[in-house]
């Protein structure tokens, strides 16, 4: 986690849920990085400063670990999180409908 020269770096945003896994992979692969805890975004993502020369290795890490990133322009929501919530809602609605049907049948 050394200081990165501002001339040849790029930055990405990593969601809080992926932060530990991402940093662990960077450390395991001896990739220099820096992030500023004061720059947490509204979607709970952290801005990482990474060296351009490590871009291919970082892309490989992101793909292998299924980590979704954002940049300054694009904001991507992790649809897998919404999918889990939607399953709970559907299950809840099914249970409610079944309870109503059972109550109606018993009457």
HUCORMO-V371916 format. One record per run of one state. SS is the DSSP state (~ for helix, > for strand, _ for the rest). FROM is the first residue (numbers start at 1). LEN is the number of residues. If there is no record, write none. Layout:
# HUCORMO-V371916
ss-><SS,SS>
from-><FROM,FROM>
len-><LEN,LEN>
This chain:
# HUCORMO-V371916
ss-><_,~,>,~,_,>,_,~,_,>,~,_,>,_,~,_>
from-><1,6,9,16,29,33,36,37,40,45,52,65,69,71,79,107>
len-><5,3,7,13,4,3,1,3,5,7,13,4,2,8,28,1>
